[in-house]
């Protein structure tokens, strides 16, 4: 039997595409004869509106995080209980209506047996119009959730932590007890077997005695990362890898700025990021859910850059509470903090141990297996009922 699955994400924020890609990758491995599509919800939005949405998002998150925090808090409640939440949810629903017809037509033509989405954008309008037997599941990409992700009309939810499950219970989602599963945040199959420190260092050409730090930017402030790198220029006997996954002009400026410093390598997106996590004494990263899930599975000792308000801050607090990371408070003095931490090997080992305890490399497989078994059972039930009616 050929199974068909659709994976949706939105190119707003970080980690949503990576989670959708990981689910699709695992799906193809589990069901080799399957058909899949992976679509960006923003591709269905009219071009001018898309530019406006992306510009507004970038302006708030990069230049006015206080405004982003206000919007987050205003909408993080059940709409019927808060006038501002109802207002913003109404705007969101209207934005969704601008493209939902095209999205539904695309899905009808593909005829998936199951739909997974890693982003809420436009989903309220989508669920208003969805009248098919095909289930739509929301897959969380953070360790906590937001009220807009917990729309009770989804057929099920996949949460990143036990704390997220409590949020669903607090909302009294009718099916929460059996339709919300805490399987973790989906990550690539590449993390099933993560490299050992020595092996990873050989791949990267770094000897075992050199102090190594990886700085990974997955869409956060490059200016903030530039400040961090600037504090490391005097650590000439270290090896500093700077991975700018987003690219762009500012990345090129940073690359050119630090080119004269031979101990600093500024790279774009790399395919073997697990090697950098495993090889580093410390990894500095944005507290993005998918990125944390990958780094913790690789056993990285993590330092967090200043998080965005909302789920970024929730992710940061969640990991800090579990002792798997530290937070940077003064970005101009990171070099001093790193020297302090690397001199305390026992503390670093405790951080790595606690990070590995958080790692869930099979999250995507568990999500897909549960959803497809449920979909297969429901389809078989419908077919049996049809045969009985014909008889």
Secondary structure, DSSP 4 states (H G I P E B T S, - for coil): ---EEEEEE-SSSSSHHHHHHHHHHHHHHH-TT-EEEEEEGGGGS-HHHHHHHHHHHHIIIII-HHHHHHHHHHHSS-GGG-HHHHHHHHHHHHHHHTTHHHHHHHHHHHT-SEEEES--TTHHHHHHH--SSSEEEEE--SSS--GGG--TTSSEEEESSHHHHHHHHHHT-TTHHHHEEE------GGGSSPPPHHHHHHHHT--TTS-EEEEEESSS-HHHHHHHHHTTTT-TTSEEEEEESS-SHHHHHHHHHHTT-TTEEEE---S-HHHHHHH-SEEEE---HHHHHHHHHTT--EEEPPPPTTHHHHHHHHHHHTTSEEE-S-GGGHHHHHHHHHT-HHHHHHHHHHHHHH--TTHHHHHHHHHHHHHHHHHHHHHHHHHHHH-
